[in-house]
Amino acid sequence: MIIEKNLFFPEVLIITPEIFRDSRGYFFESYNKKIFEKKIIKTQFMQDNQSHSKKGVLRGLHYQKKPHEQAKLVRVLKGEIFDVVVDVRKNSKKFGKWISVKLNSENKKQLWIPKGFAHGFVVTSQKADVLYKTDDLYSKDCEVSIDPFDPFININWPKNLKFNLSKKDKNAKSLKDIFHN
């Protein structure tokens, strides 16, 4: 397992598993508790979520506030996504800043997103299946949606896509509005 620290957000990690290939196909460990706790962080995953989306579907930006903040381990089972992480730690010098990572079924990379960061992605392939583990259960009362096109954050989403958003994401507030209420 290769672990890359993001230079801008050292807390956000890109994890590339060791892949064993032969004439039958391939095998890899997508999660190993012992290795994860030794190299990344000791955590107890509570929930797995999976989505299937078509090209242009934009999911996010989402996070959960206290007392049900979530860290996430995200990977793509099929297809490709442009994955985005936004710092929503109110007292952080990088509040509102973002990074992106291309995750796909070919590179098999995973993204570790710690608590205090919002997450979203857009599908850049024809279809994509995304799986992510969380370290706390979903709580509707703690869920926060941020406008993915918030000019304060100013995400450089891939061009030439017709974005398809849920009603919740279309009606999401700006980051400044969320933190001024």
Buried (B, 14 or more C-beta within 10 A) or exposed (E): BEBEEBEEBEBBBBBBBEEEEEEEEEEEEBBEEEBBEEEBEEBEBEEEEEBEBEBBBBBBBBBBBEEBBBBBBBBBBBBBBBBBBBBBBEEEEEBBBBBBBBBBBEBBBBBBBBBBBBBBBBBBBEEBBBBBBBBBEEEEEBBBBBBBBBEEBEBEBBEEBEBBBEEEBBEBBBBEEBEEE
